């Protein structure tokens, strides 16, 4: 057990270091192209901080541990919204750009529903993976096209304010390409150690690999997103914090699960509990972003507290389910009959009250 914990810690540390190097190199190169901060948050930063999920899921899939790969993506998407956005908004209310409300969040909801549809037969097939990967390519190209349309001195000035000015010298491209290469190598190494440690802990505790993937692995591979969004929030850069989470969730489904399904031989088997509980929860969490993001285009502190509270309840349910605890039935009834309906009614009332103000507000140029 001690060796497994050390592997988990060492792997997690390497994942953080690798993601930091990858994001730093990619962000600096992107700045040379004049890409806006929001687009960088949705693409370069989001994809870079999702690299641990990619490394861990593909490594798990190749090792025949599909439950960890699947649980990693689903758990990460739930963790990203409920914990990362929740904690970030507790630090400071997060402004939400109009593009996220009108385009990117609906895309996140749509592909979450698409994943649920692909999973109905309880097998994510390689053909499904190809469709998801193609969707990821189209989405990325669209964002790049959009960013090039708005590339100008004002955008570059905004980038400099958020990331700092980038000096263009002889070694600029080489140094940042080296950051990317080192980041990728470190991520692959860290993912192997992390998965090895997680599997050993699961086996020693008698806990299923799926539960480990949904909790420990999901939280561990989401550490780069948490660190990035936390830093962005402290610096008052809400676009980066929110765009990072939304972009990461889209990338996780389209690219990470797409590549995982494509490299897993016959496909990724979807356990019964995932199809009937965890996947619907992931879709519900994505849907919850729409009314919350619409309430004044800000994620308020009470909404962030609501997010965190729901993640605590979700984690408690997983623990009770894994232990086959007698209180699982009562806990489920309380959540389904009282807590969730009350939350839905509250969000609807808040959205209805804020809608006239939302319609009168000027369109956010972002």
C-alpha positions as CSV (number, residue, x, y, z in Angstrom):
1,X,0.0,0.0,0.0
2,X,2.8,2.4,0.9
3,X,4.5,1.9,-2.5
4,X,1.2,2.4,-4.3
5,X,0.6,5.7,-2.5
6,X,4.1,6.9,-3.3
7,X,3.5,5.9,-7.0
8,X,0.2,7.9,-6.9
9,X,1.8,11.0,-5.4
10,X,4.9,10.8,-7.7
11,X,2.6,10.3,-10.8
12,X,0.4,13.2,-9.7
13,X,3.4,15.5,-9.3
14,X,4.7,14.6,-12.7
15,X,1.3,15.2,-14.2
16,X,1.2,18.7,-12.7
17,X,4.8,19.5,-13.9
18,X,4.1,18.1,-17.3
19,X,0.9,20.0,-17.7
20,X,2.5,23.3,-16.5
21,X,5.3,22.9,-19.1
22,X,2.9,22.0,-21.9
23,X,0.6,24.9,-21.1
24,X,3.4,27.4,-20.8
25,X,5.0,26.5,-24.1
26,X,1.7,26.3,-26.0
27,X,0.4,29.5,-24.6
28,X,3.5,31.5,-25.5
29,X,3.4,30.1,-29.0
30,X,-0.2,30.9,-29.3
31,X,0.4,34.5,-28.2
32,X,2.7,35.0,-31.2
33,X,-0.3,34.2,-33.4
34,X,-2.5,36.8,-31.7
35,X,-5.2,34.4,-30.4
36,X,-7.5,36.0,-27.8
37,X,-7.4,34.9,-24.1
38,X,-10.9,33.3,-24.2
39,X,-10.0,31.2,-27.2
40,X,-6.7,30.3,-25.6
41,X,-8.7,29.2,-22.5
42,X,-11.0,27.1,-24.6
43,X,-8.2,25.5,-26.7
44,X,-4.5,25.7,-25.7
45,X,-5.0,25.9,-22.0
46,X,-8.0,23.6,-21.9
47,X,-6.3,21.0,-24.1
48,X,-3.0,21.3,-22.2
49,X,-4.6,20.9,-18.8
50,X,-6.6,17.9,-20.2
51,X,-3.4,16.2,-21.3
52,X,-3.2,14.2,-18.0
53,X,-6.7,12.8,-18.7
54,X,-5.6,11.8,-22.2
55,X,-2.4,10.2,-21.0
56,X,-4.1,8.3,-18.2
57,X,-7.1,7.2,-20.2
58,X,-5.1,5.9,-23.2
59,X,-2.6,4.2,-20.9
60,X,-5.4,2.5,-19.0
61,X,-7.1,1.5,-22.2
62,X,-4.0,-0.1,-23.6
63,X,-3.4,-1.9,-20.3
64,X,-6.9,-3.4,-20.5
65,X,-8.2,-1.2,-17.6
66,X,-11.2,0.4,-19.4
67,X,-13.1,1.2,-16.2
68,X,-10.3,3.5,-15.1
69,X,-10.2,5.2,-18.5
70,X,-14.0,5.7,-18.6
71,X,-14.3,6.7,-14.9
72,X,-11.5,9.2,-15.4
73,X,-13.2,11.1,-18.1
74,X,-16.7,11.1,-16.6
75,X,-15.4,11.8,-13.1
76,X,-13.1,14.6,-14.4
77,X,-16.0,16.4,-16.2
78,X,-18.2,16.2,-13.1
79,X,-15.2,17.4,-10.9
80,X,-14.3,20.2,-13.3
81,X,-17.7,21.9,-13.1
82,X,-18.8,21.2,-9.6
83,X,-15.5,21.6,-7.8
84,X,-13.3,23.8,-9.9
85,X,-15.9,26.3,-11.0
86,X,-17.5,26.0,-7.5
87,X,-14.3,26.8,-5.6
88,X,-13.2,29.4,-8.1
89,X,-16.6,31.3,-7.8
90,X,-16.3,31.1,-4.0
91,X,-13.0,33.0,-4.2
92,X,-14.6,35.6,-6.6
93,X,-17.8,35.6,-8.6
94,X,-16.9,34.5,-12.2
95,X,-18.1,36.6,-15.2
96,X,-19.2,34.4,-18.1
97,X,-18.6,35.6,-21.7
98,X,-21.5,35.6,-24.1
99,X,-19.7,33.2,-26.4
100,X,-19.7,30.5,-23.7
101,X,-23.5,30.9,-23.1
102,X,-24.5,31.0,-26.7
103,X,-22.0,28.5,-28.2
104,X,-19.6,26.5,-26.1
105,X,-21.8,25.5,-23.2
106,X,-24.6,24.3,-25.5
107,X,-21.9,22.3,-27.4
108,X,-20.8,20.8,-24.0
109,X,-24.4,19.8,-23.3
110,X,-24.9,18.4,-26.8
111,X,-21.8,16.2,-26.8
112,X,-22.6,15.0,-23.3
113,X,-26.0,13.8,-24.6
114,X,-24.3,12.3,-27.6
115,X,-22.0,10.3,-25.4
116,X,-25.0,9.0,-23.4
117,X,-26.6,8.0,-26.7
118,X,-23.5,6.1,-27.9
119,X,-23.5,4.3,-24.5
120,X,-27.0,2.9,-24.7
121,X,-25.7,-0.4,-26.1
122,X,-23.2,-0.4,-23.2
123,X,-20.2,-0.3,-25.6
124,X,-18.3,2.7,-26.9
125,X,-17.2,1.3,-30.2
126,X,-14.1,2.4,-32.3
127,X,-16.6,3.8,-34.8
128,X,-18.1,6.0,-32.1
129,X,-14.5,7.1,-31.2
130,X,-13.9,8.2,-34.8
131,X,-17.1,10.3,-34.8
132,X,-16.0,11.9,-31.5
133,X,-12.5,12.6,-32.7
134,X,-13.9,14.2,-35.9
135,X,-16.1,16.4,-33.8
136,X,-13.1,17.5,-31.8
137,X,-11.2,18.4,-34.9
138,X,-14.1,20.4,-36.3
139,X,-14.7,22.2,-33.0
140,X,-11.0,23.1,-32.7
141,X,-10.7,24.3,-36.3
142,X,-13.8,26.5,-35.8
143,X,-12.3,28.1,-32.7
144,X,-9.0,28.7,-34.6
145,X,-10.9,30.2,-37.5
146,X,-12.8,32.4,-35.1
147,X,-9.7,33.5,-33.4
148,X,-8.0,34.4,-36.6
149,X,-11.0,36.6,-37.6
150,X,-10.5,38.6,-34.4
151,X,-6.7,38.7,-34.3
152,X,-5.6,42.3,-34.1
153,X,-3.7,44.7,-31.9
154,X,-6.5,45.0,-29.4
155,X,-6.6,41.2,-28.9
156,X,-2.8,41.0,-28.6
157,X,-3.0,43.8,-26.0
158,X,-5.6,41.8,-24.0
159,X,-3.4,38.7,-24.2
160,X,-0.4,40.7,-22.9
161,X,-2.5,42.0,-19.9
162,X,-3.5,38.4,-19.0
163,X,-0.4,36.4,-19.8
164,X,2.3,39.1,-19.9
165,X,4.2,40.4,-23.0
166,X,6.0,37.9,-25.1
167,X,9.4,38.8,-26.4
168,X,10.0,37.6,-29.9
169,X,13.6,36.5,-30.3
170,X,15.8,34.0,-32.0
171,X,15.1,31.3,-29.5
172,X,11.5,32.0,-28.7
173,X,10.0,29.2,-30.8
174,X,12.7,26.7,-29.9
175,X,12.4,27.2,-26.2
176,X,8.6,26.9,-26.2
177,X,8.7,23.9,-28.4
178,X,11.1,22.3,-25.9
179,X,8.6,23.1,-23.1
180,X,5.9,21.3,-25.1
181,X,8.2,18.2,-25.7
182,X,9.3,18.0,-22.0
183,X,5.7,18.4,-20.9
184,X,4.5,15.5,-23.1
185,X,7.2,13.2,-22.0
186,X,6.6,14.1,-18.3
187,X,2.8,13.5,-18.7
188,X,3.3,10.1,-20.2
189,X,5.7,9.0,-17.4
190,X,3.5,10.5,-14.7
191,X,0.3,8.8,-16.1
192,X,2.0,5.4,-16.0
193,X,3.0,5.9,-12.3
194,X,-0.4,7.4,-11.4
195,X,-2.4,4.5,-13.0
196,X,-0.2,1.9,-11.5
197,X,-0.6,3.4,-8.0
198,X,-4.4,3.8,-8.4
199,X,-4.9,0.2,-9.5
200,X,-2.8,-1.1,-6.6
201,X,-4.8,0.9,-4.1
202,X,-8.1,-0.3,-5.6
203,X,-7.0,-3.9,-5.4
204,X,-5.7,-3.6,-1.8
205,X,-8.9,-1.9,-0.6
206,X,-11.2,-4.1,-2.6
207,X,-12.7,-1.1,-4.3
208,X,-13.6,-1.4,-8.0
209,X,-11.4,0.3,-10.6
210,X,-14.5,2.2,-11.8
211,X,-14.9,4.0,-8.4
212,X,-11.2,4.7,-8.2
213,X,-11.4,6.2,-11.7
214,X,-14.4,8.3,-10.9
215,X,-12.8,9.7,-7.7
216,X,-9.1,9.5,-7.1
217,X,-7.9,9.3,-10.7
218,X,-10.5,11.9,-11.9
219,X,-9.5,14.4,-9.1
220,X,-5.8,13.7,-9.7
221,X,-5.9,14.3,-13.4
222,X,-8.0,17.5,-12.9
223,X,-5.4,19.1,-10.7
224,X,-4.0,21.1,-13.7
225,X,-7.4,22.5,-14.4
226,X,-7.9,23.3,-10.7
227,X,-4.5,25.1,-10.5
228,X,-5.1,27.0,-13.7
229,X,-8.6,28.2,-12.9
230,X,-7.6,29.1,-9.3
231,X,-4.7,31.2,-10.5
232,X,-6.8,32.8,-13.2
233,X,-9.5,33.6,-10.6
234,X,-7.0,35.2,-8.2
235,X,-5.8,37.3,-11.1
236,X,-9.3,38.4,-11.9
237,X,-9.3,36.5,-15.3
238,X,-12.7,34.9,-15.4
239,X,-12.5,34.1,-19.1
240,X,-9.5,31.8,-18.6
241,X,-11.0,30.1,-15.5
242,X,-14.4,29.4,-17.1
243,X,-13.1,28.8,-20.6
244,X,-10.6,26.3,-19.2
245,X,-13.3,24.2,-17.6
246,X,-15.7,24.2,-20.5
247,X,-13.0,23.6,-23.1
248,X,-11.5,20.8,-21.0
249,X,-14.9,19.0,-20.7
250,X,-15.5,19.2,-24.5
251,X,-11.9,18.0,-25.1
252,X,-12.3,15.1,-22.6
253,X,-15.4,13.7,-24.4
254,X,-14.5,14.4,-28.0
255,X,-10.8,13.7,-28.0
256,X,-9.9,11.7,-24.9
257,X,-12.8,9.3,-25.0
258,X,-12.6,9.2,-28.8
259,X,-8.9,8.2,-28.8
260,X,-9.6,5.8,-25.9
261,X,-12.4,4.0,-27.8
262,X,-10.3,3.9,-31.0
263,X,-7.3,2.3,-29.2
264,X,-9.2,-0.1,-27.0
265,X,-9.7,-3.0,-29.5
266,X,-13.3,-4.0,-29.5
267,X,-14.3,-0.8,-27.6
268,X,-14.9,0.5,-24.1
269,X,-17.5,-1.5,-22.1
270,X,-20.0,0.8,-20.3
271,X,-20.9,-0.7,-16.9
272,X,-24.6,-0.7,-15.9
273,X,-24.0,1.8,-13.0
274,X,-22.3,4.2,-15.3
275,X,-25.1,4.1,-17.9
276,X,-27.9,4.6,-15.4
277,X,-26.2,6.9,-12.9
278,X,-22.8,8.5,-13.6
279,X,-23.4,9.4,-17.2
280,X,-26.8,11.0,-16.5
281,X,-25.2,12.9,-13.6
282,X,-22.5,14.2,-16.1
283,X,-25.2,15.3,-18.5
284,X,-27.2,16.9,-15.7
285,X,-24.1,18.8,-14.5
286,X,-23.6,20.2,-18.0
287,X,-27.2,21.2,-18.3
288,X,-27.0,22.9,-14.9
289,X,-24.4,25.3,-16.4
290,X,-27.0,26.9,-18.7
291,X,-29.4,28.4,-16.1
292,X,-26.5,29.3,-13.8
293,X,-24.4,30.9,-16.5
294,X,-27.5,32.9,-17.6
295,X,-28.2,34.4,-14.2
296,X,-26.6,37.8,-14.9
297,X,-23.7,36.2,-16.9
298,X,-22.0,35.6,-13.6
299,X,-21.4,32.5,-11.4
300,X,-22.2,33.8,-8.0
301,X,-20.8,32.6,-4.7
302,X,-24.0,30.9,-3.7
303,X,-24.1,29.0,-7.0
304,X,-20.5,28.0,-6.5
305,X,-21.4,26.7,-3.0
306,X,-24.3,24.8,-4.6
307,X,-21.8,23.2,-7.0
308,X,-19.4,22.1,-4.3
309,X,-22.3,20.8,-2.2
310,X,-23.5,18.6,-5.0
311,X,-20.0,17.2,-5.6
312,X,-19.8,16.2,-1.9
313,X,-23.2,14.5,-2.2
314,X,-22.0,12.7,-5.4
315,X,-18.8,11.5,-3.7
316,X,-20.8,10.4,-0.7
317,X,-23.1,8.4,-2.9
318,X,-20.1,6.6,-4.6
319,X,-18.6,5.7,-1.3
320,X,-22.0,4.4,0.1
321,X,-22.5,2.4,-3.2
322,X,-19.0,0.9,-3.1
323,X,-19.5,-0.2,0.5
324,X,-23.1,-1.4,-0.1
325,X,-24.1,0.7,2.9
326,X,-27.6,0.3,4.4
327,X,-28.1,4.1,4.3
328,X,-27.7,4.2,0.5
329,X,-31.4,3.9,-0.2
330,X,-32.4,6.7,2.3
331,X,-29.7,9.0,1.0
332,X,-30.9,8.5,-2.6
333,X,-34.5,9.2,-1.7
334,X,-33.6,12.4,0.1
335,X,-31.6,13.6,-2.9
336,X,-34.1,12.6,-5.5
337,X,-37.3,13.7,-3.7
338,X,-36.2,16.9,-1.9
339,X,-32.7,18.3,-2.6
340,X,-32.6,18.1,-6.5
341,X,-36.3,19.3,-7.1
342,X,-35.7,22.2,-4.7
343,X,-32.5,23.2,-6.5
344,X,-34.2,23.0,-9.9
345,X,-37.1,25.2,-8.7
346,X,-34.7,27.7,-7.2
347,X,-32.6,27.9,-10.4
348,X,-35.7,28.4,-12.5
349,X,-36.9,31.2,-10.3
350,X,-33.6,33.0,-10.3
351,X,-33.3,32.6,-14.1
352,X,-36.8,33.9,-14.7
353,X,-36.1,37.0,-12.5
354,X,-32.7,37.7,-14.2
355,X,-34.0,37.1,-17.8
356,X,-35.3,40.7,-18.4
357,X,-32.0,42.1,-17.2
358,X,-30.2,39.7,-19.4
359,X,-32.2,40.7,-22.4
360,X,-31.6,44.4,-21.8
361,X,-27.8,44.0,-21.1
362,X,-25.4,44.9,-23.9
363,X,-23.9,42.1,-25.8
364,X,-20.5,41.1,-24.5
365,X,-18.0,41.5,-27.4
366,X,-16.2,38.4,-26.2
